[in-house]
Amino acid sequence: MDKKIKYLDLKAINEPYVHAADKVLQSGWYLKGDCTCDFESAYAEYIGTKYCIGCGNGLDALTLIFRAYIEMGVMQEGDEVIVPANTYIASILAVTENLLKPVLVEPDFNTLQIDDTLIEQAITPRTRAIMIVHLYGRCAYTERIGDICHRHHLKLVEDNAQAHGCNYQFSILNSQVRKTGSLGDAAGHSFYPTKNLGAFGDAGAVTTDDAELAEVVRALGNYGSAKKYIFDYLGRNSRIDDIQAAILLAKLSRLDADNQRRKEIAARYESEISNPLVRITLSDRASVYHIFPVFSPRRDELHRYLTDNGVDTQIHYPVPPHKQKCYKELNALSLPVTERIHREELSIPCHQAMADEDTTRVISLLNAFE
C-alpha cells in the first residue's frame, strides 16, 4: 500500500514554529507578557477590529462574550439567542452556560450555513442576539442577516473558530472586503491545534470594536479583575499564555499563504471529483477550507473504503447537538436538513502540508468508489 495520507499532519505544519516556543521558555516570562500583547495587537489588526482579548480557548471566548453582555445589562438570563442547528456543540454550550436559551435554525444544505430566510420567523420578544458560525471555514454572514440584526436591534455574535483569514465582500459599501471576526458586534476565535491558525495547545480570543465589551471580557477572564486584587465580577481564569501567543504570532505571518494552499487543493477537489455518490456542496471561493466536506448517502462505507486505502478522514459531526444526551430537552426537535448533513458528511484531507500527489490519490480513490 502507498504511504498513509494523514487527515492533518500537525508535526509537519508545526515544525517551523518550535523556535517561537523555545524563545519564550528561555525568557523566563510565561503569562501576560510582551508576546501576548504583541499577538493581541497583531491579530486585531489582521482581523480588522479595535480590540483582541486572548483567552483560554474558543468555548471560553464565546462564553465570555455572552457573560459580558449580561454584566453590561444587554441580556439577562432566559433571553434567546438564535443559533445554527448545524454547528459544533461549543456554539450552543456558550449560550446555555450563561442560562440563555438557544433557538436552533436550520441550515441551507447548499451552503451548510444558517438559512437566512428562516431567521425572522424564529425571532420573539425575548430574542437578543443571532450567532453565526463560520463552519468548515466558510463565511456564514449575509447582508440579509446584518439587516435583520439592525431592524430588530439584535447583537450579532460570530463563532469564528474555523475561519481564520476568511473574507466577506459586501455588495454595497463600495464592495468593501472584511474578515470574519469583524462582521458582527463580537467574535469568538479558537486556536485549537487543528485550526488554520493553531496553537500548540488550547488558546482562544475575542475580537470586537466595542470598548466596554472588551474591557468586561478581559476582566471576566482574569478572575473578574481589571485592577490587581480588585474584583468587580465573579470571573474565571481564562487567559492565553505567552508560549501560545508567540507561536500564533509567528504563524500569523504565514496564515494567508497557508490558506491559499488549502484553496488550491480544494479547487482540484471541486473540479476533478466526479463520482455522483460523492457530493460536493456549492463552491465558496472565499472559504479558507478548515474542513473540506463531501456528502454521501453511503458515508460510512465511503469512510471505511478510504481508510482501507490509506486515506485518513473524519466526520464533522456524527451526532448533531439537538440529538445529544446533554441536551435532552432538544432531542424531540425534528431538524431534517441538519440531520441529513450529520448523517452524510465526511471530511477529506485538505491542508497546507499535503503534496500534489496526495491530492491526486484522494481524487482517484473518490472517483473509483462504487
FENNORZI-V439134 format. One record per residue. N is the residue number from 1. SS is DSSP state (alpha for helix, beta for strand, coil for the rest). OMEGA is omega in whole degrees, 0 to 359 (none if undefined). D_LAST is the distance of its C-alpha to the last C-alpha in whole Angstrom. Layout:
# FENNORZI-V439134
N_SS_OMEGA_D_LAST, N_SS_OMEGA_D_LAST
This chain:
# FENNORZI-V439134
1_coil_174_20, 2_coil_179_21, 3_coil_179_23, 4_coil_175_21, 5_beta_182_21, 6_coil_175_23, 7_coil_177_22, 8_coil_183_26, 9_coil_184_28, 10_alpha_180_31, 11_alpha_180_34, 12_alpha_182_33, 13_alpha_188_33, 14_alpha_186_37, 15_alpha_182_38, 16_alpha_187_40, 17_alpha_180_42, 18_alpha_182_43, 19_alpha_181_47, 20_alpha_177_47, 21_alpha_180_47, 22_alpha_181_49, 23_alpha_179_52, 24_alpha_180_52, 25_alpha_180_52, 26_alpha_183_55, 27_alpha_182_57, 28_coil_180_58, 29_coil_194_57, 30_coil_185_54, 31_beta_178_54, 32_coil_181_55, 33_coil_183_56, 34_alpha_182_56, 35_alpha_178_52, 36_alpha_179_51, 37_alpha_181_53, 38_alpha_180_52, 39_alpha_180_48, 40_alpha_180_49, 41_alpha_182_51, 42_alpha_182_48, 43_alpha_175_46, 44_alpha_179_48, 45_alpha_180_48, 46_alpha_181_45, 47_alpha_181_43, 48_coil_177_46, 49_coil_180_48, 50_coil_189_52, 51_beta_169_51, 52_beta_180_49, 53_beta_178_49, 54_beta_177_47, 55_beta_191_46, 56_coil_183_45, 57_coil_183_41, 58_alpha_177_39, 59_alpha_177_40, 60_alpha_181_43, 61_alpha_180_43, 62_alpha_180_42, 63_alpha_181_44, 64_alpha_177_48, 65_alpha_182_47, 66_alpha_177_47, 67_alpha_179_50, 68_alpha_178_52, 69_alpha_176_52, 70_alpha_179_53, 71_alpha_180_56, 72_coil_180_57, 73_coil_179_57, 74_coil_179_54, 75_coil_173_52, 76_coil_182_53, 77_coil_181_52, 78_coil_176_50, 79_coil_186_49, 80_beta_175_46, 81_beta_177_43, 82_beta_186_40, 83_beta_175_37, 84_beta_179_33, 85_coil_179_31, 86_coil_180_28, 87_coil_170_30, 88_coil_190_30, 89_alpha_181_33, 90_alpha_180_36, 91_alpha_183_36, 92_alpha_177_37, 93_alpha_180_39, 94_alpha_179_41, 95_alpha_185_42, 96_alpha_178_43, 97_alpha_178_45, 98_coil_180_47, 99_coil_170_48, 100_coil_185_46, 101_beta_176_44, 102_beta_175_40, 103_beta_188_39, 104_beta_178_36, 105_beta_183_34, 106_coil_173_31, 107_beta_166_29, 108_coil_184_27, 109_coil_182_24, 110_coil_180_24, 111_coil_183_26, 112_coil_180_25, 113_coil_180_29, 114_beta_182_32, 115_coil_186_32, 116_coil_176_36, 117_coil_182_36, 118_coil_189_36, 119_coil_187_39, 120_alpha_180_42, 121_alpha_178_42, 122_alpha_182_41, 123_coil_176_45, 124_coil_177_48, 125_coil_180_51, 126_coil_181_50, 127_beta_181_47, 128_beta_184_48, 129_beta_167_45, 130_beta_172_42, 131_beta_171_39, 132_beta_183_36, 133_beta_181_34, 134_coil_189_32, 135_alpha_178_29, 136_alpha_185_26, 137_alpha_180_29, 138_coil_180_29, 139_coil_180_33, 140_coil_183_33, 141_coil_168_37, 142_coil_179_37, 143_alpha_174_41, 144_alpha_178_41, 145_alpha_177_40, 146_alpha_179_43, 147_alpha_179_45, 148_alpha_179_45, 149_alpha_181_46, 150_alpha_185_49, 151_alpha_183_50, 152_alpha_178_49, 153_coil_181_51, 154_coil_172_48, 155_beta_175_47, 156_beta_181_44, 157_beta_179_42, 158_beta_167_39, 159_beta_184_37, 160_coil_183_36, 161_coil_188_35, 162_coil_190_32, 163_coil_179_33, 164_coil_177_36, 165_coil_179_36, 166_coil_181_35, 167_beta_170_37, 168_beta_179_37, 169_beta_179_39, 170_coil_176_42, 171_coil_175_42, 172_coil_179_46, 173_alpha_178_48, 174_alpha_179_48, 175_alpha_181_44, 176_coil_176_45, 177_beta_177_42, 178_beta_181_42, 179_beta_170_40, 180_coil_188_38, 181_coil_177_41, 182_coil_187_44, 183_coil_182_43, 184_coil_178_44, 185_coil_179_47, 186_beta_180_46, 187_beta_173_42, 188_beta_182_41, 189_beta_173_39, 190_beta_174_38, 191_coil_173_38, 192_coil_189_36, 193_coil_183_35, 194_coil_183_31, 195_coil_177_32, 196_coil_170_32, 197_coil_189_36, 198_coil_175_36, 199_coil_175_39, 200_coil_179_39, 201_coil_179_40, 202_coil_174_40, 203_coil_179_42, 204_beta_179_42, 205_beta_171_44, 206_beta_172_45, 207_beta_182_46, 208_beta_171_48, 209_coil_185_51, 210_coil_184_53, 211_alpha_181_56, 212_alpha_179_57, 213_alpha_180_53, 214_alpha_181_53, 215_alpha_181_56, 216_alpha_178_55, 217_alpha_181_52, 218_alpha_179_53, 219_alpha_181_56, 220_alpha_179_54, 221_coil_179_52, 222_beta_179_55, 223_coil_184_56, 224_coil_188_57, 225_coil_171_60, 226_coil_178_60, 227_beta_188_64, 228_coil_177_64, 229_coil_173_65, 230_beta_189_65, 231_coil_179_63, 232_coil_183_62, 233_coil_170_59, 234_coil_189_57, 235_coil_179_55, 236_coil_176_52, 237_beta_180_52, 238_coil_184_49, 239_coil_173_49, 240_coil_178_47, 241_beta_187_49, 242_alpha_178_50, 243_alpha_180_48, 244_alpha_180_45, 245_alpha_180_46, 246_alpha_178_47, 247_alpha_181_44, 248_alpha_178_42, 249_alpha_178_45, 250_alpha_181_44, 251_alpha_184_40, 252_alpha_181_41, 253_coil_181_43, 254_coil_189_39, 255_alpha_182_37, 256_alpha_179_37, 257_alpha_178_36, 258_alpha_178_33, 259_alpha_179_32, 260_alpha_177_32, 261_alpha_176_30, 262_alpha_180_27, 263_alpha_179_27, 264_alpha_178_26, 265_alpha_181_23, 266_alpha_180_22, 267_alpha_177_23, 268_alpha_177_21, 269_alpha_186_18, 270_alpha_182_19, 271_alpha_189_19, 272_alpha_176_17, 273_coil_187_13, 274_coil_182_12, 275_coil_180_8, 276_coil_176_10, 277_coil_181_8, 278_coil_185_10, 279_beta_172_13, 280_coil_181_16, 281_coil_185_20, 282_coil_178_23, 283_coil_176_24, 284_coil_187_27, 285_coil_176_29, 286_coil_183_32, 287_coil_173_29, 288_coil_169_30, 289_coil_170_26, 290_coil_176_27, 291_coil_171_24, 292_beta_182_21, 293_beta_167_19, 294_beta_186_15, 295_beta_180_14, 296_coil_174_11, 297_coil_177_12, 298_coil_185_10, 299_alpha_184_12, 300_alpha_175_13, 301_alpha_179_10, 302_alpha_179_9, 303_alpha_180_13, 304_alpha_180_13, 305_alpha_179_10, 306_alpha_177_12, 307_alpha_180_15, 308_alpha_181_14, 309_coil_170_14, 310_coil_178_17, 311_beta_181_17, 312_coil_178_19, 313_coil_176_18, 314_beta_178_20, 315_coil_179_20, 316_coil_8_23, 317_coil_188_24, 318_coil_182_22, 319_coil_181_25, 320_coil_184_27, 321_alpha_185_31, 322_alpha_176_32, 323_alpha_179_31, 324_coil_181_32, 325_alpha_183_35, 326_alpha_177_37, 327_alpha_183_37, 328_alpha_178_38, 329_alpha_179_40, 330_alpha_189_37, 331_coil_183_34, 332_coil_180_35, 333_coil_174_34, 334_coil_181_31, 335_coil_191_29, 336_alpha_180_26, 337_alpha_177_25, 338_alpha_183_26, 339_alpha_177_24, 340_alpha_179_21, 341_alpha_183_21, 342_alpha_179_21, 343_alpha_189_19, 344_alpha_188_16, 345_beta_172_17, 346_beta_181_16, 347_beta_181_18, 348_beta_184_17, 349_coil_177_20, 350_coil_183_23, 351_coil_190_26, 352_coil_180_29, 353_coil_180_29, 354_coil_174_25, 355_coil_180_26, 356_alpha_181_24, 357_alpha_175_22, 358_alpha_178_21, 359_alpha_179_19, 360_alpha_182_18, 361_alpha_178_16, 362_alpha_180_15, 363_alpha_181_14, 364_alpha_180_12, 365_alpha_180_10, 366_alpha_180_9, 367_alpha_180_8, 368_alpha_181_6, 369_coil_181_4, 370_coil_none_0
